[in-house]
């Protein structure tokens, strides 16, 4: 015979266990402190970028194989490396953060993870500014080196004021992501601008979640998802418009 009181306790017990074991986020961190993700957030952060390491290696190899001239080879190496490093540094950082035992390594990787955002933005511009024939009479051609100067300035700032002025850091990311695109798109027609625009919009939407740790559950993992989708959009455009397969076929026909 089942006692009604013990049955009630049992349900209570099960309900309590469920609530304790699935904690979707922790308390919001103070402005100068680092947010401590909940267990599920740690796992989500690792998975959402970890799954892209291998595809990004394949993607870089594909660009390299399709390369027909020096500009394409150099772009495949630079852009391909920044793409692989973006996902691998991020995954390595989130793994170390989750393990909690290597605080110095975690701190170093956190700085590298943030620096990779600047490097990746410059890397994403690189193929468009190198393979495309940008006219030399405007601002767009200057962006070739200016994006790297901006990346260097951003990294220097980020290393000095690491985690201090988070909103300002976000503004720097946005300036670096958007500003060089204005003269480039206004001075030169790009086949693939729709994909570039879509990718840029996805990055912008993603930034809403970048600083929502402790407000929205798994906010950082959602930011990762937007970064992955945006990076895919830009890769798709680079692959199809700057490394068209038709080049290889037509060259083979000429042999
Ligand atoms: Zn991350």
Boltz pocket constraint, residues with backbone or C-beta under 6 A from the ligand:
constraints:
  - pocket:
      binder: B
      contacts: [[A, 45], [A, 90], [A, 94], [A, 220], [A, 224]]
      max_distance: 6.0
